[in-house]
Amino acid sequence: MLYAENGDEWSRKIAALYNFHCAWPNCEDTFGLGAHHVVPRGLEALALVIDNGVYLCQKHHNIVELKKGKPSYEKIMVLLIGSRRWCFLQEERSKAIEEITNTQKNKEDVGNEMSLTDFNL
């Protein structure tokens, strides 16, 4: 996987990847062009992954944002980035969520461990 160093670099690389054009088929709009995270950037493990971006004009970015969490979001993303990349990102998303879950569980387990010193013996 290719990563950017920070959010600004990520945005620049996404823009260059799409040759500074909206990824929506046949769109020639140049207003409000910007990088969009396919898997939300709140999932830090994927926030700076180059494959996790698509470049959209403001009109199409707004459409995509309205579809988040709905079955049509997947259809739009597959249209924009292809099924192979979509599947890859979903696998990476699942791995990252599993890792977060395991980390939280391990922290809870460590917090629940008791030793003889806990009983003042």
C-alpha positions, 0 to 999 in steps of 0.5 A: 500500500502507498501512504502519504505523509499527511493529509495535504500530501494525500489530497495532492496525490489523489488530485494527481492520480485523477489528473485534476479531473472529477472521477465521475464519468463524463463530468467536466465540472471544475468547481470545488474539486477535492479528494474524498475518502472512500473509507472514512478518514476517521479509520486512521489505519486507512486515512492516508492510504492513496488507494482510499481516495477519489477526486470529485467536484463539489456536486458529485462529492455532495451526492457521494456524501448523501449516499454514505451508509446506503447500499447505493454508496457501494454501487457508486464507489464501484463505478468510480474506483472499480470493484477490485479496489473497492473490495481491497478497501473493504478487506483493509477496513475489516482488518483495521476494525478487527485490530481496533476491537482486539486492542480494546479487548486486550486493554480491558483484559489487562485492566481486569487482571488481578494480582496478590498485591491487589488483596493487600496480602 
